[in-house]
Amino acid sequence: MRKSVLIEEKIARGSLWMSVLITLGILFVILFHIISEGIFYVSWEFLTEMPREMGKEGGVLPSIIGTVYLVAVALGVATPIGVMAGIYLTEYTRKGKFVSTIRFFTETLAGIPSIVFGLFGFLFFVIFLGWGWSILSGGLTVAFMILPTIVRTTEEAIKSVPHSYREGSLALGATKWQTIYKIVLPSALPGIVTGIILGMGRVVGETAAVYLTAGTSGFMIPTSIWDPTRTLAVHLFVLASEGISFEKAYATATVLVVLIFIINFIANKLMTLMVRKRQGAEA
């Protein structure tokens, strides 16, 4: 009996390791293919010049700036709403049909294809409100897309905070909001930041919804949220789908991958600093 249990344990551990290796292998193959094909076409001029000849020549400076603007608008809208909604559902409501209904619709919203969000954004923001193709229209559309992710990760992060933290704070005379703001949220910060990073990555890589709401204008630098723009993902899609330049498409993909790595690196560093600062304050 003991021997069969050990064999079963080894099989389970081997299967888990195999899953990890397959996942990392697929990721490595994709990244290696993109970077090996595109790195030779990435240069300082490519990063700082305006595109020419429909993107066949020149660089991707407007797309880089447009991507940053779109991410800023989307996170600026989705982060406070998502975090506050997660706090409310976790700390201020009790289990029941109302909360179950909200979570059901939140999970349903997370599963809606991006093209549906794009169609909604096009009809509502671009046409009905008359904002046209703009950073604001695209930013609000993708903000709705990433909102469920931020809400769910905030909920799970807050649930992971031990109840003894809350009980100790309340026993010392703190109010419920003081307990949440000064005790619960700092402890749940790593999980919340993880959700924001996931949302940020989806915004950077989104194509369909941005194509329909922010436009495809990649030949001028946007100066306000009312200007149309072309993100790096949309620029890559246009170059590849229309056969304009596969070399520039691979170069754009390389820049996109590096940008996502930089964003994740900075976010993780900030999260680490916040956690260390909190641990130092507690000490």
C-alpha positions in Angstrom: 0.0 0.0 0.0 2.8 2.4 1.0 4.7 1.6 -2.2 1.7 2.3 -4.4 1.2 5.7 -2.7 4.8 6.6 -3.4 4.5 5.6 -7.0 1.3 7.7 -7.3 3.1 10.6 -5.7 6.0 10.4 -8.1 3.7 10.2 -11.1 1.8 13.3 -9.9 5.0 15.2 -9.3 6.4 14.2 -12.7 3.2 15.3 -14.4 3.3 18.7 -12.7 7.0 19.1 -13.7 6.1 18.1 -17.3 3.3 20.7 -17.4 5.7 23.4 -16.2 8.3 22.4 -18.8 5.8 22.3 -21.6 4.4 25.8 -20.7 7.9 27.3 -20.4 9.0 25.6 -23.6 6.0 27.0 -25.6 6.7 30.5 -24.2 10.4 30.2 -25.0 9.7 29.0 -28.6 7.3 31.9 -29.2 9.6 34.6 -27.7 12.7 33.1 -29.5 10.9 33.1 -32.9 9.7 36.7 -32.5 12.9 38.2 -31.2 15.2 36.3 -33.5 13.2 37.5 -36.5 12.7 41.1 -35.4 15.7 42.1 -33.3 17.8 42.9 -36.4 15.3 45.5 -37.6 15.0 47.3 -34.2 17.2 50.4 -34.0 17.1 53.8 -32.4 15.7 55.3 -35.6 12.9 52.6 -35.6 11.9 53.7 -32.1 12.1 57.4 -32.6 11.1 58.1 -36.2 7.6 58.6 -37.8 6.3 55.8 -40.1 6.6 56.3 -43.9 5.1 54.6 -46.9 2.2 53.1 -44.9 4.6 51.8 -42.3 6.9 50.0 -44.7 9.7 52.5 -43.8 10.4 54.6 -40.8 9.6 53.9 -37.2 6.9 53.4 -34.6 7.1 56.4 -32.3 3.4 57.4 -32.7 2.3 53.8 -31.9 4.5 53.7 -28.8 3.1 57.0 -27.5 -0.4 55.9 -28.4 0.0 52.6 -26.5 1.2 54.5 -23.4 -1.7 56.9 -23.5 -4.3 54.1 -24.0 -2.8 52.2 -21.1 -2.9 55.3 -18.9 -6.6 56.0 -19.7 -7.7 52.4 -19.3 -5.9 51.9 -15.9 -6.9 55.3 -14.7 -10.6 54.4 -15.1 -10.5 50.6 -14.3 -8.2 50.5 -11.4 -10.1 52.7 -8.8 -13.5 51.3 -9.9 -12.2 47.7 -9.9 -10.4 47.9 -6.5 -13.3 49.7 -4.8 -15.8 47.2 -6.2 -13.6 44.3 -4.9 -13.5 45.9 -1.5 -17.2 46.4 -1.4 -18.0 42.8 -2.4 -15.5 41.4 0.1 -15.9 43.6 3.1 -19.3 45.3 3.0 -21.6 42.6 1.7 -22.8 39.2 3.0 -23.2 36.0 1.0 -26.5 36.0 -0.8 -28.3 36.1 -4.1 -27.3 39.8 -4.7 -23.6 39.2 -4.3 -23.8 35.9 -6.3 -25.6 37.7 -9.1 -23.0 40.4 -9.2 -20.2 37.9 -9.4 -22.0 35.9 -12.0 -22.3 39.0 -14.3 -18.7 39.9 -13.5 -17.4 36.5 -14.6 -19.7 36.6 -17.7 -18.3 40.0 -18.6 -14.7 38.6 -18.4 -15.6 35.9 -20.9 -17.1 38.2 -23.6 -14.9 38.3 -26.7 -13.0 41.5 -27.3 -14.7 42.2 -30.6 -18.0 42.5 -28.8 -16.5 45.2 -26.5 -15.1 46.8 -29.6 -18.5 46.9 -31.3 -20.1 48.3 -28.1 -17.4 51.0 -27.9 -17.8 51.9 -31.5 -21.6 52.2 -31.3 -21.7 54.0 -28.0 -18.5 56.1 -27.7 -17.6 56.7 -31.3 -21.1 57.1 -32.8 -23.7 57.8 -30.1 -21.6 60.1 -27.9 -19.9 61.6 -31.0 -16.3 61.2 -29.6 -15.1 59.7 -32.8 -12.1 57.4 -33.0 -10.0 58.6 -30.1 -7.8 57.6 -27.2 -10.7 58.3 -24.8 -13.1 56.0 -26.7 -10.5 53.2 -26.9 -9.3 53.7 -23.3 -12.8 53.4 -21.9 -13.6 50.4 -24.0 -10.6 48.4 -22.9 -11.2 49.7 -19.3 -14.5 47.8 -19.4 -12.6 44.7 -20.6 -10.1 44.6 -17.8 -12.5 45.6 -15.1 -13.6 42.1 -14.2 -10.0 40.9 -13.9 -9.2 43.7 -11.4 -12.4 43.1 -9.4 -11.8 39.3 -9.1 -8.1 39.6 -8.3 -8.8 42.3 -5.7 -11.5 40.1 -4.1 -9.1 37.1 -3.9 -6.3 39.2 -2.6 -8.4 40.6 0.2 -9.8 37.2 1.1 -6.3 35.9 1.6 -5.7 38.5 4.4 -6.2 36.7 7.8 -9.3 37.7 9.8 -7.1 38.1 12.8 -5.6 41.3 11.2 -9.1 42.8 11.1 -10.1 41.6 14.6 -6.9 43.0 16.1 -7.4 46.4 14.4 -11.1 46.7 15.4 -10.2 45.6 19.0 -7.8 48.6 19.2 -10.6 51.0 18.3 -10.1 51.5 14.6 -13.1 51.9 12.4 -14.0 49.5 9.6 -12.7 51.8 6.9 -9.5 52.5 8.8 -9.0 48.8 9.2 -9.5 48.2 5.5 -7.3 51.2 4.4 -4.4 50.7 6.8 -4.4 47.0 7.5 -6.2 45.0 4.8 -5.3 46.8 1.6 -1.5 47.0 2.3 -1.5 43.3 3.1 -3.4 42.5 -0.1 -1.4 44.9 -2.2 0.7 42.2 -4.0 -2.4 40.4 -5.3 -4.1 43.6 -6.3 -1.0 44.8 -8.2 -0.9 41.4 -10.0 -4.4 41.9 -11.2 -3.5 45.4 -12.5 -0.5 44.0 -14.3 -2.7 41.4 -16.0 -5.1 44.1 -17.0 -2.2 46.2 -18.3 -0.9 43.3 -20.4 -4.3 42.8 -22.0 -4.6 46.5 -22.9 -1.1 46.5 -24.5 -1.9 43.4 -26.5 -5.5 44.2 -27.5 -6.3 44.7 -31.2 -9.9 44.2 -32.1 -11.5 46.6 -29.6 -8.8 49.2 -30.1 -9.1 49.0 -33.9 -12.8 49.8 -33.7 -12.6 52.6 -31.1 -9.2 54.3 -31.1 -8.7 54.1 -34.9 -5.7 53.2 -37.0 -4.1 56.7 -37.3 -0.4 55.8 -36.9 1.2 58.7 -38.8 0.9 61.5 -36.2 1.7 61.8 -32.5 -1.4 62.1 -30.4 -1.5 65.3 -28.3 -4.8 64.8 -26.4 -7.2 62.1 -25.4 -9.5 63.2 -28.3 -7.0 62.3 -31.0 -7.1 58.9 -32.8 -4.1 56.7 -32.4 -2.7 53.3 -33.5 -1.2 51.2 -30.7 1.7 48.8 -31.3 -0.6 45.8 -31.5 -2.8 47.4 -34.1 0.2 48.6 -36.0 1.5 45.0 -36.0 -1.9 43.7 -37.2 -2.0 46.2 -40.1 1.5 45.5 -41.2 1.0 41.7 -41.2 -2.6 41.4 -42.4 -2.1 43.8 -45.3 1.3 42.3 -46.2 3.0 45.8 -46.0 6.2 44.6 -44.3 6.8 41.4 -42.3 10.2 42.7 -41.3 8.7 45.7 -39.7 5.9 43.6 -38.2 8.4 41.3 -36.5 10.3 44.4 -35.3 7.1 45.9 -33.9 6.3 42.6 -32.2 9.8 42.6 -30.6 9.2 46.1 -29.3 5.8 45.1 -27.9 7.3 42.1 -26.1 10.1 44.2 -24.6 7.6 46.9 -23.5 5.5 44.3 -21.7 8.6 43.0 -20.0 9.6 46.5 -18.9 6.1 47.2 -17.6 6.0 44.0 -15.6 9.6 44.6 -14.2 8.8 48.1 -13.0 5.5 47.0 -11.5 7.1 44.1 -9.7 9.9 46.3 -8.4 7.3 48.9 -7.1 5.4 46.1 -5.4 8.5 44.7 -3.8 9.4 48.2 -2.5 5.9 48.7 -1.1 6.0 45.3 0.7 9.5 46.0 2.2 8.4 49.5 3.3 5.4 48.0 5.0 7.4 45.2 6.7 9.9 47.9 7.9 7.1 50.0 9.3 5.7 47.0 11.1 9.1 46.1 12.5 
